[in-house]
């Protein structure tokens, strides 16, 4: 067990960026940088005990300052998309930047992962922990209220990385955070993930239009390529002539999880048959965006010079449903002034003999 810290680089204004690494008794480790609180590596064993890094990312600060795919990034105040780049709170419209066609994506372009966060490291009963904190002023990214935000990472001895998010604000606002890590359980540099298998604890998903804005329908997955209620290879149905897959150029959709509101439970599972690596995802949030890196390109070298391209990873982004601010039938991401936003997502790593 333990925590190590090393210098990672220097920002243009002279501020130092550090990398922290959490280690557990099994030799599993996870690393993060103070630029954005970004998750930069996850070393997990395969069925033979060989460690491999299963998250995509970069080796240097300059690449993370670009980070167009949002590798490893905490995303907020609102993850995913808001239609028309505007939201209404208490009868007042708040205009956001249209950075994804006419819509807003991930509260950009002034992204939280472009900022240096404060970090506190500690040893806890559950494991080694980092807590990243950020002050977000009124009007930041277009949202109302002064917000205090923390994102915590705890590495436990059962090889779980526990992500917990907390936010309080002095005005009614939106709180909907996620982590945008891209996983490849065969190793970050091993090519496409089409033979890796996925299960989702969801019998419904939210169909979306050509701009990836949900229509408001909550549709059954049964009988469609969107059905992951039985584990199947990612590539089995991804090329089907099904409207959701054609519009999304693959999987890039929100699934409505089966669990009760606020209940921390198993939401998703992925497995790489070749390495035997398995990842389980637990969350108390109502939805999960399963994204198969349909728009990933090799514009910059990845770690160790790796080439990352379309479908070389997948994301499990736990969340409120996209565009929930405009869909009263969806669970609401509205955070009332003075109330606390608290949510937990766990990524647990293990192996299975196949």
Rosetta silent file (secondary structure, phi, psi, omega in degrees, C-alpha in Angstrom):
SEQUENCE: XXXXXXXXXXXXXXXXXXXXXXXXXXXXXXXXXXXXXXXXXXXXXXXXXXXXXXXXXXXXXXXXXXXXXXXXXXXXXXXXXXXXXXXXXXXXXXXXXXXXXXXXXXXXXXXXXXXXXXXXXXXXXXXXXXXXXXXXXXXXXXXXXXXXXXXXXXXXXXXXXXXXXXXXXXXXXXXXXXXXXXXXXXXXXXXXXXXXXXXXXXXXXXXXXXXXXXXXXXXXXXXXXXXXXXXXXXXXXXXXXXXXXXXXXXXXXXXXXXXXXXXXXXXXXXXXXXXXXXXXXXXXXXXXXXXXXXXXXXXXXXXXXXXXXXXXXXXXXXXXXXXXXXXXXXXXXXXXXXXXXXXXXXXXXXXXXX
SCORE:     score description
SCORE:     0.000 S_00000001
   1 L     0.000  160.549  175.605    0.000    0.000    0.000 S_00000001
   2 E   145.335  172.037 -178.064    1.031    3.593   -0.331 S_00000001
   3 E  -132.111  131.382  174.999    0.984    6.800   -2.312 S_00000001
   4 E  -119.065  156.600 -176.919    3.792    8.246   -4.394 S_00000001
   5 E  -137.530  135.595  176.845    4.083   11.712   -5.933 S_00000001
   6 E  -145.873  154.844  178.158    6.238   12.966   -8.778 S_00000001
   7 E   -70.489  135.415 -178.125    6.469   16.053  -10.940 S_00000001
   8 E  -108.867  -26.081 -179.505    4.629   15.585  -14.263 S_00000001
   9 E   163.913 -177.526 -177.281    5.242   18.934  -15.975 S_00000001
  10 E  -128.378  131.514  177.398    4.809   22.688  -15.849 S_00000001
  11 L   -72.502  160.421 -179.436    1.874   24.738  -17.134 S_00000001
  12 L   -53.848  -33.282  179.530    2.547   27.800  -19.353 S_00000001
  13 L   -80.893   -1.113  177.490    2.006   30.110  -16.365 S_00000001
  14 L   101.415   -4.952 -178.496    4.619   28.249  -14.346 S_00000001
  15 L   -74.523  134.308 -178.731    2.325   26.152  -12.152 S_00000001
  16 E   -79.219  143.788  173.917    3.635   22.654  -11.490 S_00000001
  17 E  -114.752  133.735 -176.685    1.540   19.590  -12.304 S_00000001
  18 E  -116.825  153.360  172.276    2.100   16.423  -10.278 S_00000001
  19 E  -111.143  129.598  176.268    1.292   12.769  -10.767 S_00000001
  20 E  -110.076  140.264  176.923    0.105   10.726   -7.802 S_00000001
  21 E  -123.940  127.062  174.912    0.079    6.935   -7.787 S_00000001
  22 E   -95.898  138.474  179.775   -2.046    4.803   -5.470 S_00000001
  23 E  -130.129  143.725  173.886   -0.855    1.252   -4.728 S_00000001
  24 L  -116.183 -179.704 -173.401   -2.531   -1.647   -2.939 S_00000001
  25 L   -68.699  -14.434 -178.025   -1.181   -4.853   -1.383 S_00000001
  26 L   -92.718    1.100 -176.518   -1.766   -6.813   -4.592 S_00000001
  27 L    85.132    2.199  175.297    0.541   -4.684   -6.721 S_00000001
  28 L   -76.190  141.428  179.830   -2.400   -3.000   -8.432 S_00000001
  29 E  -142.396  156.327  177.104   -1.917    0.726   -8.978 S_00000001
  30 E  -140.377  135.918 -176.862   -3.775    3.733  -10.327 S_00000001
  31 E  -121.172  150.184 -175.328   -2.247    7.105  -11.268 S_00000001
  32 E  -144.366  151.928  176.231   -3.727   10.591  -11.536 S_00000001
  33 E  -117.195  155.059 -178.165   -2.482   14.075  -12.401 S_00000001
  34 L   -75.224  -14.279  168.727   -3.407   17.389  -10.841 S_00000001
  35 E   -73.427  105.595  176.892   -4.311   18.754  -14.286 S_00000001
  36 L    78.106   -4.482 -171.718   -8.007   18.001  -14.235 S_00000001
  37 L    63.293   32.362 -171.425   -7.754   15.246  -11.644 S_00000001
  38 E   -77.116  138.596  176.754   -7.341   13.004  -14.676 S_00000001
  39 E   -82.767  112.159 -170.515   -7.002    9.216  -14.316 S_00000001
  40 E  -106.589  -18.788  176.136   -3.878    8.422  -16.357 S_00000001
  41 E  -157.141  153.662  175.697   -3.134    4.733  -15.704 S_00000001
  42 E  -144.913  105.041 -178.601   -4.616    1.586  -14.189 S_00000001
  43 E   -92.862  115.652 -176.388   -2.300   -1.384  -13.740 S_00000001
  44 E  -132.686  146.866 -176.726   -4.327   -4.583  -13.338 S_00000001
  45 E   -79.873  151.253  169.772   -3.301   -8.263  -13.547 S_00000001
  46 L   -91.637 -172.592 -175.121   -4.340  -10.711  -16.252 S_00000001
  47 L   -65.351  -17.037  176.856   -5.212  -14.377  -15.580 S_00000001
  48 L   -99.965    6.254  179.359   -1.480  -15.188  -15.372 S_00000001
  49 L    83.836    6.559  179.799   -0.778  -12.352  -12.953 S_00000001
  50 L   -81.607  126.607 -178.134    0.886  -10.168  -15.594 S_00000001
  51 E   -77.916  142.187  174.916    0.201   -6.486  -15.007 S_00000001
  52 E  -145.896  149.529  178.850   -1.072   -4.309  -17.819 S_00000001
  53 E   -85.850  119.543 -170.768   -2.288   -0.725  -18.137 S_00000001
  54 L  -108.111   11.600  173.784   -5.957   -0.855  -19.126 S_00000001
  55 E  -121.259  139.871  178.862   -6.780    2.847  -19.623 S_00000001
  56 L   -74.585  149.968  179.310   -5.875    4.922  -22.659 S_00000001
  57 L   177.080 -162.511 -174.890   -3.879    8.090  -22.152 S_00000001
  58 L  -125.885  166.656  178.581   -0.681   10.045  -22.742 S_00000001
  59 L   -95.645  -15.036 -168.466    2.842   10.224  -21.373 S_00000001
  60 L  -135.385  158.613 -176.595    3.233   13.999  -21.215 S_00000001
  61 H   -65.343  -41.633 -177.063    1.528   17.133  -19.954 S_00000001
  62 H   -58.740  -38.447  178.192    1.282   18.866  -23.331 S_00000001
  63 H   -66.761  -40.591  178.329   -0.818   16.017  -24.715 S_00000001
  64 H   -69.076  -24.159  175.707   -3.132   16.119  -21.695 S_00000001
  65 H   -69.290  -24.817  173.970   -3.500   19.881  -22.187 S_00000001
  66 H   -87.954  -68.783  172.021   -5.070   19.043  -25.577 S_00000001
  67 L    42.352   53.071  179.402   -6.804   15.736  -24.675 S_00000001
  68 L   -56.403  -36.957  179.789   -9.588   16.064  -27.235 S_00000001
  69 L   -77.006   -4.981 -177.607  -11.002   12.590  -26.391 S_00000001
  70 L    67.501   34.513  179.448  -11.214   13.506  -22.644 S_00000001
  71 L   -51.633  122.487  172.099   -9.050   10.500  -21.652 S_00000001
  72 L    68.883    9.413 -167.042   -9.522    9.803  -17.939 S_00000001
  73 L   -87.486  134.633  161.462  -11.213   13.121  -17.272 S_00000001
  74 E   -67.408  133.768 -176.221  -13.754   14.036  -14.603 S_00000001
  75 E  -121.310  130.662  177.552  -16.472   15.890  -16.513 S_00000001
  76 L  -169.908  177.951    1.493  -18.850   18.508  -15.072 S_00000001
  77 L   -67.636  -23.664  177.928  -20.820   20.530  -14.157 S_00000001
  78 E  -125.385  118.569  174.458  -22.862   18.601  -16.697 S_00000001
  79 L   -78.036  154.898  177.486  -21.592   15.491  -18.428 S_00000001
  80 L    70.297 -150.048 -165.634  -22.845   14.567  -21.885 S_00000001
  81 E  -109.557  147.742  170.505  -25.125   16.778  -23.976 S_00000001
  82 E  -123.122  118.322 -176.556  -27.580   19.615  -23.458 S_00000001
  83 H   -64.095  135.743  178.168  -29.769   20.268  -26.474 S_00000001
  84 H    71.716    2.720  178.615  -29.642   23.757  -27.961 S_00000001
  85 H    53.176   38.852  176.426  -26.821   24.677  -25.525 S_00000001
  86 E  -147.343  145.062  173.391  -29.284   26.341  -23.168 S_00000001
  87 E  -133.529  156.089 -178.379  -30.922   25.365  -19.893 S_00000001
  88 E  -120.741  125.045  177.421  -33.688   26.945  -17.881 S_00000001
  89 E  -128.611  124.362  179.754  -33.626   27.131  -14.082 S_00000001
  90 L    53.743   39.708  176.208  -36.399   28.855  -12.125 S_00000001
  91 L    80.881    0.639 -179.564  -37.697   30.428  -15.327 S_00000001
  92 E  -110.720  134.486  178.389  -34.351   31.927  -16.343 S_00000001
  93 E   -84.765  138.011  175.162  -32.395   30.795  -19.398 S_00000001
  94 E  -121.591  117.577 -176.163  -28.670   30.121  -19.099 S_00000001
  95 E   -87.430  128.992  175.559  -26.799   30.033  -22.377 S_00000001
  96 L  -106.317  172.897  178.096  -23.942   27.574  -22.759 S_00000001
  97 L   -78.569  135.099  174.011  -21.417   27.283  -25.564 S_00000001
  98 L   -84.322   94.555 -175.298  -22.564   25.336  -28.630 S_00000001
  99 L  -113.182    9.113  179.624  -19.476   23.120  -28.967 S_00000001
 100 E  -145.813   76.963 -167.996  -21.106   20.040  -30.508 S_00000001
 101 L    64.880 -134.093  179.007  -23.165   21.282  -33.427 S_00000001
 102 L   -82.135    0.587 -171.198  -26.014   23.305  -31.919 S_00000001
 103 E  -109.596  167.331  173.791  -25.638   21.507  -28.594 S_00000001
 104 E  -102.470  135.456  179.407  -23.340   21.640  -25.578 S_00000001
 105 E  -121.045  124.077  173.420  -21.125   18.632  -24.826 S_00000001
 106 L    57.572   26.737  176.247  -19.450   18.005  -21.448 S_00000001
 107 L    63.633   21.302  178.788  -19.858   21.680  -20.417 S_00000001
 108 L   -76.484  174.105    8.341  -17.088   22.669  -22.831 S_00000001
 109 L   -89.196   -7.984 -178.080  -15.114   24.336  -24.121 S_00000001
 110 L   -85.550   72.874 -167.804  -13.834   25.639  -20.742 S_00000001
 111 L   -75.717  147.610  176.884  -13.417   22.104  -19.444 S_00000001
 112 H   -63.405  -29.418 -178.417  -12.616   21.175  -15.866 S_00000001
 113 H   -81.578    4.632  169.972   -9.853   18.870  -17.064 S_00000001
 114 H   -93.616    2.634 -173.921   -8.029   21.892  -18.518 S_00000001
 115 L  -115.695  148.714  176.393   -7.561   23.280  -14.988 S_00000001
 116 E   -84.298  124.700 -179.574   -5.092   22.423  -12.228 S_00000001
 117 L   -98.087  155.601  169.240   -6.916   21.053   -9.186 S_00000001
 118 E   -76.094  149.248 -179.749   -5.780   20.958   -5.570 S_00000001
 119 E  -137.098  133.568  172.723   -4.982   17.460   -4.313 S_00000001
 120 E  -120.912  130.881 -179.862   -4.837   15.945   -0.837 S_00000001
 121 E  -107.341  143.099  179.657   -3.490   12.423   -0.308 S_00000001
 122 E  -156.445  156.481  170.972   -4.329   10.230    2.670 S_00000001
 123 E   -99.984  127.997 -178.058   -4.375    6.660    3.939 S_00000001
 124 L  -122.082  172.895  177.514   -7.840    5.550    5.023 S_00000001
 125 L   -61.950  -30.287 -177.841   -9.403    2.372    6.390 S_00000001
 126 L   -83.962  -23.040 -179.220  -10.676    1.592    2.887 S_00000001
 127 L   150.100 -174.668  178.787   -7.359    2.239    1.141 S_00000001
 128 E   -72.379  138.681 -169.199   -5.073    4.900   -0.281 S_00000001
 129 E  -137.307  142.705  169.296   -7.028    7.980   -1.300 S_00000001
 130 E  -119.662  139.826  175.397   -6.687   11.175   -3.323 S_00000001
 131 E  -126.769  113.869  178.145   -9.147   14.041   -3.060 S_00000001
 132 E   -96.207  138.035 -177.860   -9.097   16.639   -5.827 S_00000001
 133 E  -132.134  150.620 -176.694  -10.884   19.946   -5.243 S_00000001
 134 E  -148.984  139.535  171.927  -11.927   22.854   -7.429 S_00000001
 135 E  -100.004  126.997 -179.757  -13.759   26.136   -6.934 S_00000001
 136 E  -117.365  109.960 -173.257  -16.158   26.945   -9.782 S_00000001
 137 L   -74.234  163.381  175.637  -17.395   30.564   -9.687 S_00000001
 138 L   -54.338  130.832 -179.298  -20.847   31.865  -10.568 S_00000001
 139 L    89.200   -8.026  178.934  -21.198   31.951  -14.363 S_00000001
 140 H   -59.100  126.738 -178.529  -18.434   29.396  -14.922 S_00000001
 141 H    62.390    4.912 -177.677  -19.173   27.558  -18.204 S_00000001
 142 H   101.360   -4.085 -176.206  -22.491   29.449  -18.176 S_00000001
 143 L   -89.504  148.300  178.547  -23.904   27.803  -15.033 S_00000001
 144 L   -79.606  150.780  169.662  -25.298   29.751  -12.073 S_00000001
 145 L    93.583  147.907  173.397  -23.822   29.741   -8.584 S_00000001
 146 L   -85.627  119.462 -173.631  -20.493   29.453   -6.830 S_00000001
 147 E  -115.299  141.386  170.897  -19.740   25.745   -6.527 S_00000001
 148 E  -109.671  123.281 -170.444  -17.259   23.793   -4.411 S_00000001
 149 E  -122.907  136.960  169.562  -16.390   20.497   -6.061 S_00000001
 150 E  -132.151  142.242  172.979  -14.419   17.466   -4.908 S_00000001
 151 E  -125.854  120.729 -177.904  -13.606   14.278   -6.782 S_00000001
 152 E  -109.664  145.607  174.530  -12.147   11.437   -4.711 S_00000001
 153 E  -128.137  126.023  177.201  -10.328    8.284   -5.775 S_00000001
 154 E  -127.186  125.407  177.207   -9.735    5.426   -3.347 S_00000001
 155 E   -99.046  119.338 -176.013   -7.875    2.229   -4.300 S_00000001
 156 L   -99.272  170.199 -178.827   -8.969   -0.683   -2.133 S_00000001
 157 L   -80.264   -2.723  170.610   -7.381   -4.065   -1.484 S_00000001
 158 L   -98.736   21.281  175.962  -10.086   -5.853   -3.495 S_00000001
 159 L    64.063   35.926  174.323   -8.753   -4.030   -6.586 S_00000001
 160 E  -105.230  139.163  169.013  -11.580   -1.514   -6.718 S_00000001
 161 E  -105.427  115.054 -176.688  -11.150    2.122   -7.616 S_00000001
 162 E   -97.583  119.805  176.927  -13.863    4.056   -5.802 S_00000001
 163 E  -105.260  123.227  174.795  -14.782    7.411   -7.351 S_00000001
 164 E  -126.522  138.799 -175.481  -16.873    9.726   -5.218 S_00000001
 165 E  -117.924  140.479  178.773  -18.132   13.128   -6.267 S_00000001
 166 E  -142.009  138.396  176.266  -19.327   15.968   -4.055 S_00000001
 167 E  -151.146  139.845  169.843  -20.594   19.438   -4.879 S_00000001
 168 E  -131.007  148.732 -175.622  -22.361   22.248   -3.053 S_00000001
 169 E  -143.473  152.166 -178.289  -23.475   25.519   -4.609 S_00000001
 170 L   -92.451    9.200  174.996  -24.992   28.779   -3.373 S_00000001
 171 L  -144.896  157.861  173.428  -27.602   28.873   -6.175 S_00000001
 172 L   -60.817  131.344 -175.057  -29.823   26.355   -7.897 S_00000001
 173 E  -153.525 -167.437  178.683  -27.678   24.772  -10.598 S_00000001
 174 E  -111.176  136.952  173.763  -26.852   21.528  -12.421 S_00000001
 175 L  -134.875  111.468 -178.323  -24.664   18.754  -10.987 S_00000001
 176 E  -154.571   87.875 -175.125  -24.030   15.759  -13.226 S_00000001
 177 L  -100.277  153.127  172.061  -20.456   14.452  -13.100 S_00000001
 178 E  -148.483  175.899  169.913  -18.849   11.453  -14.749 S_00000001
 179 E  -117.455  137.540 -171.233  -15.430   10.041  -15.580 S_00000001
 180 L  -106.686   33.847  177.055  -14.484    9.707  -19.246 S_00000001
 181 L   -65.175  143.363  172.530  -11.841    6.965  -19.071 S_00000001
 182 L  -103.287  125.067 -177.258  -11.428    4.744  -22.111 S_00000001
 183 E  -105.843  143.532  168.002  -10.823    1.116  -21.163 S_00000001
 184 L  -141.680  104.467 -170.822   -9.137   -1.677  -23.085 S_00000001
 185 L   -71.719  -13.028  173.492   -8.901   -4.744  -20.885 S_00000001
 186 L   -82.685   -8.708 -174.800   -6.348   -6.377  -23.182 S_00000001
 187 L   121.382  141.857 -172.380   -4.056   -3.400  -22.550 S_00000001
 188 L   -58.323  -24.986 -173.540   -4.256    0.208  -23.659 S_00000001
 189 L  -107.900   23.851 -170.422   -2.058   -0.443  -26.706 S_00000001
 190 L  -100.675    9.118  177.246   -3.649   -3.687  -27.930 S_00000001
 191 L    92.462 -153.626 -171.136   -5.904   -2.402  -30.731 S_00000001
 192 L   -73.711  161.018 -175.440   -9.665   -2.675  -31.055 S_00000001
 193 L  -106.532   16.518 -169.895  -11.996   -3.952  -28.339 S_00000001
 194 L   -64.818  -24.696  178.282  -14.515   -5.673  -30.595 S_00000001
 195 L   -89.471   -9.195  176.339  -13.880   -9.147  -29.129 S_00000001
 196 L   -74.348  149.931 -170.769  -14.225   -7.908  -25.558 S_00000001
 197 E  -110.187  147.983 -175.923  -17.585   -8.661  -23.980 S_00000001
 198 E  -134.633  142.182  170.291  -20.046   -6.391  -22.198 S_00000001
 199 E  -127.675  137.850  177.656  -23.091   -6.832  -19.971 S_00000001
 200 E  -125.601  135.018  179.343  -25.343   -3.960  -18.911 S_00000001
 201 L   -84.337   65.759 -173.282  -27.894   -4.062  -16.112 S_00000001
 202 L  -152.923  126.767  176.343  -30.447   -2.263  -18.247 S_00000001
 203 L   -99.963   -1.249 -179.411  -33.583   -3.340  -20.063 S_00000001
 204 E  -139.150  154.658  173.607  -34.144    0.128  -21.559 S_00000001
 205 E  -138.043  170.949 -177.517  -32.114    2.797  -23.313 S_00000001
 206 L  -110.196   99.360  177.437  -32.796    6.356  -24.453 S_00000001
 207 L   -56.155  148.446 -175.872  -32.921    6.633  -28.282 S_00000001
 208 E  -131.279  162.776  179.014  -31.357    9.824  -29.647 S_00000001
 209 L   -85.300 -170.725 -176.681  -31.497   11.930  -32.781 S_00000001
 210 L   -65.189  -19.788  176.432  -28.681   12.560  -35.257 S_00000001
 211 L   -95.433   11.101  179.795  -27.137   15.049  -32.809 S_00000001
 212 L    65.709   25.127  173.472  -27.163   12.453  -29.997 S_00000001
 213 L   -94.810  122.643 -179.758  -29.911   14.314  -28.121 S_00000001
 214 E   -55.953  143.373  179.694  -32.421   11.863  -26.587 S_00000001
 215 L   -76.809  -16.814 -174.492  -35.892   11.978  -28.086 S_00000001
 216 L   106.344  -16.445  177.671  -37.464   11.512  -24.652 S_00000001
 217 L   -74.620  144.116  169.726  -38.436    7.909  -25.313 S_00000001
 218 L  -115.940  102.638 -166.022  -37.229    5.194  -22.955 S_00000001
 219 E  -104.089  145.807  177.252  -37.205    2.184  -25.252 S_00000001
 220 E   -69.787  144.425  177.328  -36.830   -1.535  -24.513 S_00000001
 221 L   -84.895  -18.173 -173.961  -33.589   -3.172  -25.637 S_00000001
 222 L   -55.495  131.321  177.822  -35.223   -6.574  -26.140 S_00000001
 223 L    78.374    9.854 -179.059  -34.941   -7.798  -29.708 S_00000001
 224 L  -125.219  165.599  174.833  -32.505   -5.038  -30.708 S_00000001
 225 L   -67.830   -6.927  179.155  -28.700   -4.730  -31.000 S_00000001
 226 L   -83.638    0.335 -175.908  -28.885   -2.521  -27.899 S_00000001
 227 L   -84.141  110.270  174.282  -29.567   -5.583  -25.731 S_00000001
 228 L  -118.205   26.482  179.459  -26.644   -6.326  -23.398 S_00000001
 229 L   -72.260  -17.196  167.309  -28.706   -8.113  -20.749 S_00000001
 230 L  -119.142  131.632 -175.888  -26.700  -11.204  -21.669 S_00000001
 231 L   -56.974  134.703  179.585  -22.941  -10.645  -22.040 S_00000001
 232 E  -148.657  158.720  176.667  -21.874  -10.466  -25.677 S_00000001
 233 E   -61.633  141.256  178.956  -18.893   -9.279  -27.742 S_00000001
 234 L   -56.677  -37.469 -174.950  -18.904   -5.548  -28.449 S_00000001
 235 L   -82.183   -5.230 -173.275  -18.446   -6.240  -32.147 S_00000001
 236 L   -59.489  -48.049 -173.892  -21.262   -8.747  -32.553 S_00000001
 237 L  -116.354    2.166 -168.878  -24.000   -6.268  -33.481 S_00000001
 238 L   -62.653  -25.484 -179.166  -22.152   -2.958  -33.748 S_00000001
 239 L   -96.044    9.045 -178.243  -22.372   -2.875  -37.548 S_00000001
 240 L   -64.666  151.329  176.732  -26.086   -3.694  -37.762 S_00000001
 241 L   -82.595   70.052 -179.075  -28.386   -1.540  -39.864 S_00000001
 242 L  -122.049  133.671 -168.306  -30.225   -0.275  -36.790 S_00000001
 243 H   -51.880  -45.633 -177.364  -31.089    3.395  -36.550 S_00000001
 244 H   -60.809  -40.449 -178.782  -29.409    4.039  -33.202 S_00000001
 245 H   -73.956  -34.405  177.584  -26.165    2.417  -34.371 S_00000001
 246 H   -66.887  -47.132 -179.069  -26.231    4.153  -37.740 S_00000001
 247 H   -65.906  -38.950 -177.066  -26.788    7.594  -36.196 S_00000001
 248 H   -87.649   -3.881 -175.374  -24.194    7.005  -33.448 S_00000001
 249 L    56.806   34.824 -176.288  -21.687    5.279  -35.759 S_00000001
 250 L   128.587 -163.274  178.927  -21.670    2.511  -33.164 S_00000001
 251 L   -80.150  122.425  174.885  -22.576    2.448  -29.491 S_00000001
 252 E  -159.751   63.882 -168.426  -22.738    5.934  -27.986 S_00000001
 253 E  -139.344  161.676  176.931  -25.936    5.817  -25.987 S_00000001
 254 E   -97.102  130.320  173.063  -27.379    6.052  -22.513 S_00000001
 255 E  -104.912  137.914  179.073  -28.852    2.967  -20.877 S_00000001
 256 E   -86.700  110.924 -173.265  -31.451    3.346  -18.110 S_00000001
 257 L   -70.635  150.901 -173.998  -30.171    1.209  -15.246 S_00000001
 258 L   -75.850  -19.679 -170.126  -32.488   -1.224  -13.505 S_00000001
 259 L   -74.109  164.604  177.801  -31.647   -0.318   -9.930 S_00000001
 260 L   -69.281  152.435 -178.719  -33.647    1.881   -7.580 S_00000001
 261 L   -55.453  128.577  176.499  -32.789    5.577   -7.449 S_00000001
 262 L    80.727    0.603 -178.130  -29.708    6.198   -5.320 S_00000001
 263 L   -88.312  123.213  177.413  -28.913    2.504   -4.833 S_00000001
 264 L   -79.195  111.128 -176.269  -25.237    1.616   -5.286 S_00000001
 265 E  -153.051  172.140 -176.763  -25.305   -1.583   -7.289 S_00000001
 266 E   -65.929  125.063 -177.302  -23.792   -3.449  -10.227 S_00000001
 267 E  -110.905  -33.519 -174.482  -24.434   -1.550  -13.447 S_00000001
 268 E  -156.360  159.138  177.230  -22.074   -3.048  -16.018 S_00000001
 269 E  -146.362  139.802  175.947  -19.449   -5.705  -16.595 S_00000001
 270 E  -132.286  149.822 -178.905  -16.780   -6.109  -19.253 S_00000001
 271 E  -144.069  141.035  171.513  -14.432   -9.012  -19.968 S_00000001
 272 L  -107.168  108.672 -175.969  -11.497   -9.654  -22.264 S_00000001
 273 L   -59.965  -32.797 -176.070  -11.511  -13.385  -23.061 S_00000001
 274 L   -68.416  -46.428 -176.982   -7.847  -13.393  -24.137 S_00000001
 275 L   -91.270  -19.031 -174.829   -6.358  -11.913  -20.951 S_00000001
 276 L    79.720    1.449  178.893   -9.109  -12.985  -18.553 S_00000001
 277 E   -70.247  139.874  179.306   -9.342   -9.423  -17.202 S_00000001
 278 E  -130.669  141.482  173.642  -12.781   -8.430  -15.944 S_00000001
 279 E  -128.582  128.861  172.652  -14.089   -5.047  -14.859 S_00000001
 280 E  -108.214  144.962  179.358  -17.305   -4.495  -12.924 S_00000001
 281 E  -121.486  127.093  176.679  -18.917   -1.071  -12.592 S_00000001
 282 E  -116.897  142.420  177.169  -21.108   -0.087   -9.664 S_00000001
 283 E  -154.540  160.629  172.382  -22.987    3.192   -9.392 S_00000001
 284 L  -106.446    6.101 -179.994  -25.864    4.907   -7.614 S_00000001
 285 L   -87.316  160.948 -172.656  -26.673    7.019  -10.680 S_00000001
 286 L   -81.069  -17.610 -173.897  -29.641    6.278  -12.973 S_00000001
 287 E  -137.086  166.420  174.799  -27.814    5.928  -16.295 S_00000001
 288 E  -144.099  130.200  175.704  -24.650    4.785  -18.027 S_00000001
 289 E   -93.444  116.808  174.709  -23.274    5.931  -21.377 S_00000001
 290 E   -99.791  114.870 -174.946  -21.619    3.054  -23.196 S_00000001
 291 E  -124.173  130.491 -175.306  -19.349    4.551  -25.863 S_00000001
 292 L  -104.327   33.235  173.214  -17.180    2.503  -28.228 S_00000001
 293 L    53.908   43.229 -176.078  -14.747    5.271  -29.223 S_00000001
 294 L   -65.686  -24.032 -175.978  -16.433    5.700  -32.598 S_00000001
 295 L  -112.858   11.686  179.681  -14.808    9.090  -33.153 S_00000001
 296 L   -73.851  132.626  176.534  -11.379    8.363  -31.664 S_00000001
 297 L  -128.767  163.569 -176.550   -8.484    9.133  -34.012 S_00000001
 298 L   -92.087   49.680 -176.591   -4.721    8.813  -33.693 S_00000001
 299 L   -67.589  -25.461  176.373   -4.085   12.565  -33.800 S_00000001
 300 L  -136.949  147.054  176.674   -1.461   12.280  -31.037 S_00000001
 301 L   -62.162  141.861  174.566    0.659    9.311  -29.876 S_00000001
 302 L   -87.356 -167.864 -179.028   -0.644    7.565  -26.798 S_00000001
 303 H   -56.847  134.982  179.974    1.346    6.133  -23.922 S_00000001
 304 H    65.047   18.752 -177.780    4.540    4.484  -25.078 S_00000001
 305 H    80.089   12.415 -178.316    3.866    5.731  -28.600 S_00000001
 306 L   -60.997  148.312  175.639    0.687    3.659  -28.881 S_00000001
 307 L  -100.581  117.010  177.850   -1.669    4.343  -31.764 S_00000001
 308 L  -103.800  132.072 -178.435   -5.245    4.849  -30.618 S_00000001
 309 L  -141.751 -176.687 -178.641   -7.960    4.720  -33.228 S_00000001
 310 L   -48.316  127.150  175.600  -11.669    4.087  -33.677 S_00000001
 311 L    65.451   27.764  173.991  -12.956    1.386  -31.283 S_00000001
 312 L   -89.617    4.455  177.205   -9.614    0.917  -29.542 S_00000001
 313 L  -163.654  174.902  174.495  -11.367    1.473  -26.210 S_00000001
 314 E  -143.009  154.592  179.198  -14.768    1.824  -24.586 S_00000001
 315 E  -116.742  141.613  167.696  -16.242    4.115  -21.950 S_00000001
 316 E  -117.937   93.217 -175.745  -18.678    3.388  -19.131 S_00000001
 317 E  -100.023  103.551  178.493  -19.793    6.898  -18.144 S_00000001
 318 E   -74.431  142.386 -165.870  -22.168    6.783  -15.176 S_00000001
 319 E  -172.342  168.807  155.964  -24.539    9.740  -15.269 S_00000001
 320 L   -76.789  156.970 -175.692  -27.930   11.345  -15.299 S_00000001
 321 L   -61.876  148.778  176.527  -29.478   10.852  -18.725 S_00000001
 322 L   -58.896  145.264  177.304  -28.304   13.215  -21.502 S_00000001
 323 L    57.123   26.953  179.820  -30.386   16.370  -21.956 S_00000001
 324 H   -62.442  -22.235  179.566  -32.256   15.622  -18.745 S_00000001
 325 H   -65.219  -19.729 -179.926  -32.601   19.380  -18.202 S_00000001
 326 H  -110.260    5.856 -175.657  -35.132   19.385  -21.061 S_00000001
 327 L  -126.561   92.420 -177.592  -36.845   16.084  -20.293 S_00000001
 328 L   -62.051  -18.680  178.304  -39.055   16.254  -17.194 S_00000001
 329 L   -79.336  -10.523  177.695  -39.701   12.517  -17.543 S_00000001
 330 L   -91.565  153.556  171.795  -35.972   11.832  -16.941 S_00000001
 331 L   -55.367  139.493 -170.653  -34.334   11.862  -13.470 S_00000001
 332 L   -92.679  134.394  174.304  -33.319   15.455  -12.771 S_00000001
 333 L   -90.044   11.249 -179.610  -29.722   16.695  -12.334 S_00000001
 334 E   -67.091  130.361  175.241  -30.919   19.908  -10.682 S_00000001
 335 E  -112.662  120.996 -178.790  -29.048   20.702   -7.466 S_00000001
 336 L   -76.926  150.620 -179.303  -30.812   23.109   -5.130 S_00000001
 337 L   -53.948  131.723  176.764  -28.855   25.872   -3.418 S_00000001
 338 L    81.891  -12.217  178.622  -27.120   24.652   -0.258 S_00000001
 339 L   -84.547  162.151 -176.788  -27.908   20.985   -0.898 S_00000001
 340 E  -104.550  129.456  168.617  -25.207   18.368   -1.371 S_00000001
 341 E   -92.408  118.525  176.885  -24.575   16.399   -4.550 S_00000001
 342 E  -134.465  129.650  177.614  -22.973   13.095   -3.575 S_00000001
 343 E  -152.058  153.184 -176.749  -22.551   10.113   -5.836 S_00000001
 344 E  -131.165  137.402  171.041  -20.265    7.082   -6.052 S_00000001
 345 E  -131.766  138.006 -177.972  -19.049    4.948   -8.944 S_00000001
 346 E  -123.426  131.384  171.103  -16.749    1.950   -8.512 S_00000001
 347 E  -109.842  113.768 -175.175  -14.577    0.250  -11.118 S_00000001
 348 E  -111.835  130.174 -175.571  -13.568   -3.176   -9.800 S_00000001
 349 E  -110.787  137.337 -178.936  -10.886   -5.278  -11.516 S_00000001
 350 E  -155.883 -176.617  177.063  -10.569   -9.060  -11.341 S_00000001
 351 E  -132.318  154.782  173.514   -9.805  -12.048  -13.548 S_00000001
 352 L  -135.034  139.941  172.996  -11.709  -15.058  -14.814 S_00000001
 353 L   -77.900  129.880 -177.696  -10.307  -18.157  -16.466 S_00000001
 354 L  -116.960    0.000    0.000  -11.848  -18.517  -19.908 S_00000001
